[in-house]
């Protein structure tokens, strides 16, 4: 049972490049989230999904897009990377939102130069 | 947005000491989570609370809904407990995503 798997684990991008982060969960969870973690700050919500085919904006959505075409996968895209997007990105999933246990991926460390 | 405050920000303890980390939040919640993050590592759920108290091994978590306050206690601390401990609360909006505190960095020395 893999839980929540994020790929890649590390990536370095040049300003203006694009990339997609993949989050996959095998627990049949409805709710999936993308967060970013920056020094001195708590994790902040980028986008979330409450079921297959649905997505919504979180606290810091600018510069990111997401898709949830399959229930088990939640993709985070950066169309034109900026240095301000240098961060550690975490995907999380839960069965019914914040009132149920949250499972996190191992994180993706992204550096934009 | 539910503001989540943790204290202390940093904590150093000697092996065997009893440790308390505090968390307070600003508005009513459906659940409060305590999470653990080792350096360079992922985030692991320790507890999810909506009332009362939970215990798992040497870890105890309590919550006072009226006071909007929770504590995480570690008894007989060990160097392997060194990690960042994060408090998070479930909001009623944003798909019940979590609002996170900034974390408490704990170092337990032998």
Interface residues (C-beta under 8 A of the other chain):
Chain A: X31 X33 X35 X40 X41 X42 X43 X44 X45 X48 X49 X50 X56 X58 X59 X90 X92 X94 X96 X97 X98 X99 X100 X101 X102 X103 X104 X105 X106 X107
Chain B: X1 X4 X30 X31 X33 X35 X41 X42 X43 X44 X45 X48 X50 X86 X88 X89 X90 X91 X94 X95 X96 X97 X98 X99 X100 X101 X102 X103
